[in-house]
Amino acid sequence: MSGSLLDADAVIGCPHGGRVAPATTHSGGVRLAGAAVATAAHSYVVTGCPHTVDGVPAPCVTARWTADGTGVTVDGRPVLLDTSAAQCFSAALVPQGPPVLQAAQRKVTVR
């Protein structure tokens, strides 16, 4: 399994153009270029999603990642990679599609 590490500076959007940002502070001892590495312990919120269904607003409000079983951890939590499974959700927890990653950090390969 391989992929690029997600960190606090990753530029992420919902599939409709909203902005995905950490809802919890990225902390811990592992940093890339000064930004904390994201782990499965972090949660994300979506703002500015314009999505509608039949003219009714149905914006993405959260994004959730499922950490891969890479065995790589930070503070005991699995790291998130750009290849990790992810989904954006509405307030009613309806899946809205995967987040769009525009920038990530260094490549990691786990064997």
Backbone bond lengths (Angstrom), bond angles and torsions (degrees), N, CA, C in turn:
res aa  C-N    CA-C-N  psi(-1)  N-CA   C-N-CA  omega(-1)  CA-C   N-CA-C  phi
1 M - - - 1.439 - - 1.518 108.22 -
2 S 1.307 117.76 136.93 1.450 120.57 177.71 1.519 109.45 -143.97
3 G 1.311 115.24 163.88 1.444 121.07 178.68 1.511 110.06 169.85
4 S 1.314 116.16 176.67 1.453 121.63 178.35 1.516 109.76 -95.49
5 L 1.331 115.88 138.64 1.455 120.82 179.48 1.521 110.94 -66.54
6 L 1.326 116.32 138.56 1.459 120.78 170.86 1.517 107.73 -87.82
7 D 1.318 116.71 142.87 1.452 120.44 176.62 1.523 109.32 -139.45
8 A 1.310 116.29 -179.59 1.460 121.73 -175.97 1.527 112.50 -63.09
9 D 1.337 118.40 -19.37 1.455 121.46 -179.85 1.523 113.74 -96.75
10 A 1.333 117.94 1.48 1.468 120.51 -179.81 1.525 109.55 -60.92
11 V 1.324 116.93 138.39 1.461 122.71 177.70 1.528 106.91 -96.27
12 I 1.336 115.25 114.30 1.462 121.01 -173.03 1.524 108.73 -130.73
13 G 1.332 116.68 139.74 1.453 121.45 176.64 1.518 110.28 -128.75
14 C 1.333 115.48 162.49 1.464 119.34 172.55 1.523 107.02 -82.04
15 P 1.335 119.42 168.84 1.465 119.96 -176.67 1.524 113.62 -67.10
16 H 1.359 117.84 -7.89 1.467 121.20 -177.63 1.527 112.07 -109.90
17 G 1.322 117.19 3.11 1.452 120.15 176.59 1.516 115.75 105.98
18 G 1.329 118.26 0.57 1.463 120.74 175.98 1.519 110.73 -72.62
19 R 1.325 116.35 166.39 1.465 121.05 -179.37 1.523 109.58 -101.01
20 V 1.334 116.48 129.69 1.462 123.05 177.38 1.522 107.49 -99.85
21 A 1.332 116.34 125.26 1.461 121.02 -178.16 1.525 109.65 -137.42
22 P 1.320 116.51 153.11 1.466 119.32 178.63 1.529 111.26 -61.87
23 A 1.321 116.32 134.76 1.462 121.56 174.21 1.516 109.91 -91.09
24 T 1.314 115.87 -21.35 1.458 121.52 178.61 1.519 108.64 -115.85
25 T 1.297 115.75 151.57 1.453 120.98 -178.85 1.514 110.86 -72.93
26 H 1.322 115.26 130.55 1.455 120.52 174.42 1.519 107.32 -78.57
27 S 1.283 116.21 117.41 1.459 119.99 177.96 1.510 108.42 -129.62
28 G 1.289 116.46 -177.48 1.451 119.57 179.68 1.507 111.02 115.56
29 G 1.290 114.99 171.46 1.445 120.54 -172.43 1.506 115.90 -86.65
30 V 1.329 119.27 -12.36 1.455 120.39 -176.46 1.523 109.53 -98.44
31 R 1.334 114.61 121.51 1.462 120.65 -178.90 1.520 109.40 -133.11
32 L 1.324 115.43 149.27 1.455 123.13 174.27 1.518 106.80 -119.88
33 A 1.322 116.38 117.71 1.466 121.55 -178.56 1.526 110.80 51.27
34 G 1.322 116.76 36.97 1.456 122.21 177.18 1.517 115.62 88.72
35 A 1.314 118.67 -8.91 1.469 121.89 -178.70 1.525 109.91 -101.94
36 A 1.334 116.21 134.85 1.460 121.55 -179.58 1.527 110.72 -67.39
37 V 1.323 115.96 141.60 1.459 122.14 177.11 1.527 109.18 -72.91
38 A 1.336 117.07 134.60 1.466 122.14 179.51 1.522 110.45 -77.75
39 T 1.333 115.83 141.60 1.457 121.36 178.32 1.523 110.02 -128.24
40 A 1.318 115.64 174.98 1.460 121.34 178.54 1.527 111.97 -64.24
41 A 1.324 118.12 -13.35 1.462 121.26 179.32 1.529 112.33 -77.67
42 H 1.326 118.57 -15.30 1.457 121.79 -176.19 1.523 111.29 -87.08
43 S 1.324 115.65 144.83 1.460 120.17 174.97 1.529 108.34 -114.99
44 Y 1.326 116.27 158.17 1.454 122.23 -174.53 1.519 110.98 -130.67
45 V 1.336 116.07 144.35 1.465 122.79 175.59 1.521 108.58 -115.25
46 V 1.327 114.99 155.29 1.462 121.46 178.20 1.529 107.52 -116.58
47 T 1.316 116.26 131.88 1.465 121.26 176.03 1.524 109.05 -125.05
48 G 1.313 115.45 149.94 1.461 120.70 174.99 1.509 115.79 75.16
49 C 1.310 118.73 18.97 1.469 120.96 178.82 1.532 109.22 -76.26
50 P 1.333 118.04 123.58 1.465 121.30 -178.36 1.536 114.48 -91.45
51 H 1.317 118.47 8.86 1.465 121.76 -172.63 1.531 112.15 -60.07
52 T 1.328 115.29 136.70 1.468 122.38 174.69 1.524 109.04 -132.31
53 V 1.320 115.38 155.19 1.462 122.11 174.42 1.522 106.44 -125.75
54 D 1.327 116.72 116.71 1.468 122.45 -176.97 1.525 111.47 52.39
55 G 1.344 116.45 40.11 1.460 121.86 177.30 1.521 115.22 82.06
56 V 1.333 117.16 -2.17 1.467 121.70 179.80 1.523 108.71 -100.68
57 P 1.346 117.84 127.81 1.466 118.95 178.77 1.527 111.76 -56.58
58 A 1.333 115.73 131.67 1.461 123.07 177.06 1.526 107.95 -143.08
59 P 1.326 116.28 60.49 1.471 119.27 -173.64 1.522 113.28 -70.46
60 C 1.316 114.35 154.54 1.459 120.34 168.92 1.534 106.76 -68.95
61 V 1.328 117.12 138.68 1.468 120.40 178.48 1.523 112.61 -125.06
62 T 1.327 117.50 -21.28 1.464 120.55 177.57 1.525 109.27 -139.72
63 A 1.324 114.71 158.85 1.465 121.71 172.31 1.518 106.80 -132.57
64 R 1.315 116.13 137.93 1.468 121.55 -179.56 1.515 109.70 -128.46
65 W 1.329 114.09 135.75 1.456 121.13 176.02 1.511 109.11 -108.18
66 T 1.333 115.29 148.22 1.452 121.95 171.76 1.519 106.30 -109.79
67 A 1.326 115.68 116.52 1.466 119.70 -177.73 1.518 110.14 -65.67
68 D 1.328 115.25 137.45 1.461 121.05 176.12 1.519 109.36 -72.38
69 G 1.288 116.74 157.35 1.455 121.62 178.00 1.514 111.88 -83.29
70 T 1.346 117.21 53.45 1.466 120.93 -176.77 1.513 112.58 -77.97
71 G 1.332 117.20 -22.50 1.453 120.36 -174.90 1.517 112.64 85.81
72 V 1.343 118.10 -5.49 1.457 122.13 177.60 1.522 108.27 -87.06
73 T 1.336 116.13 124.95 1.460 120.40 -178.32 1.524 111.07 -131.13
74 V 1.332 114.99 158.40 1.454 124.04 171.37 1.520 105.64 -129.76
75 D 1.308 117.05 125.63 1.466 121.72 -176.89 1.528 111.48 52.97
76 G 1.335 116.98 34.45 1.459 122.03 177.74 1.518 114.99 80.69
77 R 1.320 117.71 1.52 1.478 121.94 -179.69 1.521 109.79 -109.78
78 P 1.339 117.97 139.91 1.466 120.45 178.40 1.532 111.56 -61.33
79 V 1.334 117.04 138.35 1.458 121.07 177.27 1.528 109.62 -74.06
80 L 1.331 115.66 157.17 1.451 121.72 175.46 1.520 108.99 -102.09
81 L 1.323 115.43 135.51 1.457 122.80 177.59 1.524 109.26 -114.73
82 D 1.323 116.69 162.29 1.467 119.32 176.62 1.525 111.36 -66.50
83 T 1.321 117.58 -13.50 1.459 122.12 177.46 1.530 112.38 -95.44
84 S 1.342 117.31 -2.78 1.469 121.13 178.53 1.525 109.26 -67.28
85 A 1.323 116.85 143.52 1.460 121.20 177.90 1.525 109.18 -64.13
86 A 1.335 116.42 138.20 1.464 120.87 -178.55 1.520 109.49 -148.87
87 Q 1.329 115.25 157.79 1.460 121.43 -178.92 1.525 109.19 -151.60
88 C 1.323 116.67 139.71 1.466 121.84 170.89 1.517 107.87 -95.26
89 F 1.341 116.07 147.65 1.464 121.49 -177.29 1.518 111.18 -131.24
90 S 1.344 115.73 150.81 1.459 121.74 172.20 1.526 108.38 -80.76
91 A 1.335 116.53 176.77 1.463 120.56 177.94 1.527 111.08 -62.59
92 A 1.340 117.19 -26.54 1.463 122.03 178.40 1.524 111.50 -87.21
93 L 1.333 117.00 10.72 1.468 124.41 -179.72 1.525 113.46 63.73
94 V 1.342 115.89 29.14 1.456 121.15 175.09 1.530 107.60 -84.41
95 P 1.345 117.99 126.13 1.465 119.68 177.87 1.525 110.71 -61.01
96 Q 1.344 116.92 134.44 1.461 121.82 -176.13 1.525 112.60 -116.69
97 G 1.314 117.40 -3.29 1.456 120.58 -178.81 1.518 111.05 120.94
98 P 1.331 116.57 165.34 1.464 120.14 -177.36 1.525 112.06 -76.67
99 P 1.337 116.42 149.53 1.459 119.48 174.22 1.529 110.58 -66.36
100 V 1.320 115.16 157.69 1.455 122.18 -179.87 1.522 107.60 -108.67
101 L 1.317 115.79 118.07 1.455 121.66 -178.96 1.522 108.76 -92.57
102 Q 1.331 116.24 122.48 1.461 120.31 -178.76 1.517 112.48 -100.23
103 A 1.329 117.34 -23.14 1.464 120.06 -179.91 1.514 109.26 -153.92
104 A 1.323 116.83 138.79 1.462 122.40 177.70 1.520 108.28 -142.89
105 Q 1.327 115.83 174.47 1.456 121.28 -176.30 1.527 111.78 -92.95
106 R 1.293 115.02 -152.02 1.467 123.04 -172.87 1.529 113.93 -63.04
107 K 1.302 114.01 152.93 1.458 122.57 179.67 1.521 110.97 -77.58
108 V 1.337 116.16 139.13 1.464 122.89 177.57 1.522 107.52 -125.70
109 T 1.310 116.84 134.53 1.457 121.19 176.09 1.530 108.07 -121.51
110 V 1.338 115.86 126.94 1.457 121.84 179.99 1.526 107.39 -116.74
111 R 1.303 115.68 131.79 1.465 120.17 -179.57 1.488 110.88 -113.25
